[in-house]
Each structure stands twice: as structure tokens, then as C-alpha cells.
């Protein structure tokens, strides 16, 4: 069976129209006295000495190059930029993964954009924060500037994060220094979400609480680009030697938020989610039938690059790519160690962390699953009982509060 290629056109004018309203957005924040963040709570910016709103994102270029739109790759020709300091390593990274750095506003990255991403990653590490902080910083920089260090923008906005000197973000020279700009963004994030609470919220919502953009939904759309950059550079930086050539057949994933699984079924552990991109796949096997956009497929292809299986229904082109049957090439997920626990409640949300504010992995019905560790988190109440212990299941790919388990309140699992 031949399945039609999937294309997803983006109308740049819609985005431009959406981001051209920075002024009214800033005014509404000033009138409101604070920014609404998770749960409808408001943080009074004046009392926390938080800078005013950053400028709206710079519209990515839609100039045609060789007959193709260069959306998010070429910089705005009417704005000057400051170099982030390209190295030979940055060029190597751009050659390897530049074409996969794709999101809503960015459709590829050259060596200069890779250098700017590296500077954000280095600054995040220097700030003493983890990869998740780097992810939040990168989705923000990609959305705001498509990783171009602009010496201008809306009103007095500048730099990778389009920070405004007039709003207290720093001098024009400072906000166009990628290290300073990243550290300023992260410091405000920590002030807004003290005690590491930025780990628990929606990443795009965390970014929006710092930037206070007129386009609050812009940030999460750049998650695939951020993950591609982090996978390539978080381990060391742009000067890392390139890995050996990839094995297998390059296949294009057309859909967004596609789950990469440990095995060929949706009940297996979630490795990561990916957006439209190309990856190398080495083998395939039959598994759970998955349907999307009117097509169905039971074949799943394995990618060492992605670390798991993707159902072929999400690939451009054929339904069967003629890959060898997975045997030694696709490692079986390790046997789950831990304890089998029974979930008694219906419509229980499996979460990415031990809080109901973290991302929802899936919703499950009464069933049993293997849980390997537990940790304290948000207190949850149900049917007259409360519990702040959450248990992690590799099988489910996330955390479930113990209040939904049959039996005791503490199952003696090791700490996560």
C-alpha cells in the first residue's frame, strides 16, 4: 500500500499577525498588575523586581532560496545581528543535524544558529541548571529569534531572547551577549518559580511567565528543535567530534508529537516525543496497530538514533520500507524490576513528575503495572484518602499517585 506524503504548510502571515500585537499585550500586563501563570495565580512583578515584558518574537524570513521557503533559517535582512562565535565544531554539528532543527518557526539551522544554541547551552550549564532548564531556554530563544542574535527588533528589543533594555533586562550590549541574556532569562525564571518549581510546570507556560509574550503558545511549538539541539550538544558542546556515520535508512516523520517507544506498542515505555524530522531506522517488526489521518499500520521501525520504535503510519511514503526484521539490532527493553501494583480508579493520569501540574503522559483505567521507585510530591486526595507519595512505572512511562493504588499508602519502593 502506498500512502500519500504528508505536508504541513504554514502560513507565515498568520504568525506575523499574531506577533505584531506586542504593544497591547504589554499594556494589558501593566493594567492587570501581574502575569497570570499556572492555576490562575498572579505574581506581582513589581514586588519581585522582575523586568517588564520582553519584545514579541521577530518574524522569521520567508524569502525563497532555490525555489524553497527559507522560513526560520535566513535572518531578517533589515536587522543586523551579532555573531555568537562560530567554531569548527559548530559547523560540524550544523552539517550533521542542522536540517533536523525544525519546529513551528524554525526550519533548519546553519552554523551561526548552532553557535547561538551552544552559547545558550553553555550558559545554562554555567548557571548550574540541568537539561530541562536548557530546554526551556532554547524553546524561548528559538521562538523569539530563530536563534539569530539580533541587534534590534520590536521597539528596543534585542538579542536571542528579544529582551528590552527599557524594561530592565540589561544594557543593549548585555542583552546581545548570549551568555548574559541566557543567565538573565534563567535568573528571572528562578525568581518566578522558586525552589526549582519550574521543573513541574508546562515548559511553554514557564517561558511565557518570564517573557510575557503576546503569543503565549509560541514556545511549546519549538520543542522538537530544542530536543534535537540538546541531543547533539548537551553532552559537551559544539566542539565535540562528530559521531560515526548513522546506520540504516533515513525516513521522514511527518507528524508532530510522535511517541518513540521502547517496544512496538503504545503500552511500552515512552523514550521521547519527536516532531517532523528525519532519522535513520535499522529494522522493523510487527506490533500494535496505530491509526492516523485515515491510515493504519502494524509495522514499527527501530531507530538507534532515537533510541526506540516509531509506528510506520507516521512516516512519509511507503507503509513498509523493506527493513530487516528486528532481532539483535533492536535491544529489548530491560526487564522491569520493581513491584506490581494494582490501580483501582478510573481515568487516572500518569504524569511526567510527582505533581498534577507536570505533563500528562497518558490516562489509564483500572489495571496492574510494575513500579520501580517512589518520591514525595503533590498531595492528592480521592475517596476520603490522601497521599503525597508518587510511584514511577517504566511500563507506563511516568508517575502515579499512590492514593490510586490498592492496598497500603507506602509500598516500600526505593527513592526515585
ABEGO torsion letter per residue (X at the ends): XBBBBBBBBBBAAAAAAAAAAAAAAAAAAAAAGEBBBBGGBBBBAAAAGBBBBBBBBBBBBABBBGGBBABGABBBAABBBBBAGBBAAAAAAAAAAAAABBBAABBEBBAAAAAAAAAAAAAAAAAGBBAAAAAAAAAAAAAAAGGBBBAEEBEABBEAAGBBAAAGAEBAAAAABAAAAAAAAAAAAAAABBGGAAAABBAAAAAAAAAGBABAAAAAAAAAAAAAAAAAAAAAEAABBBBBBBBEBBBBBABBGBBBBABBBAABBBABBBBBBBBBBABBBBBBBBBBGGBBBABBBBBAAAGBBBBAAABBEBABAGBBBBBAABBBBBBBBEBBBBBABBGBBBBABBBAABBBABBBBBBBBBBABBBBBBBBBBGGBBBABBBBBAAAGBBBBAAABBEBABAGBBBX
